[in-house]
Amino acid sequence: MENNDCILEGRQVLEIAEIMSILPHRYPFLLIDRVVEIERKKRIVAIKNVTINEPFFQGHFPGYPIMPGALVVEAIAQAGGVLLMPEVPERDKKLMVFTSIERAKFRKPVVPGDQLRIEVNVLTWKPRVAKMEGRATVDGKLACEATVMCALVSRAQEAAGGSVAESVNESVKAE
């Protein structure tokens, strides 16, 4: 997958506006604040500053706020999306969606005031499917690790009356 207009060319740091130009996610579901390292098509390191203002802390858990593990895994996938989506031709017409989460392990709770350092390595990158290994740490201590698989699907599929599930199935079968 080569994209001559890659916005990551020669970049090591991305600020929030640049991240938002790559990912379709928005508040309250954008879980990456900054990118601090990039090795195109191979590796990315992103930061998520966890604050008490996160909407999920209202109910998870009152009196003992913990970032849901599923959202930590989502942050890993979003970091991978920031790395790989710029390589996709016509990325504004595509979405990268989960197809599987493997070996997810949660080692330490993530709480308000923590800064998540999210490191993602690409294991496999084919035209429509990616497999990535991610680790999220707080102060150098492992909070979460997981292997995620994602598929590229067409946004037009949904508009044409097809479902995202059908598009994912087609992408996975094609690989």
ZIWOZI-V415445 format. One line per field, one symbol per residue. phi: phi as a letter, one per 20 degrees, with the letter a starting at -180 (. if undefined). burial: + if it has 24 or more other ideal C-beta (glycine too) atoms within 12 Angstrom, else -. Layout:
phi = ???
burial = ???
This chain:
phi = .dcfdffegmecccegfffffdeefcgededcdaddbbcgmcbbcccceecffffffgdccgnbfcfggffffffffffffffegfeeflffdccdcfdacclfcddbfdcgnfdedddcdeebbdgcccccdccdcclmdfdbbadddcceceffgffenedfgfffgfffffe
burial = +-----++-----+-+--++-++-+----+++++++++-++-++++++++---+-++-------+++++-++++++++++++++++++--+--++++++-+--+-+--+++--+++++++++--+--+++++++++++----++++++++++++--+------+--++--++---
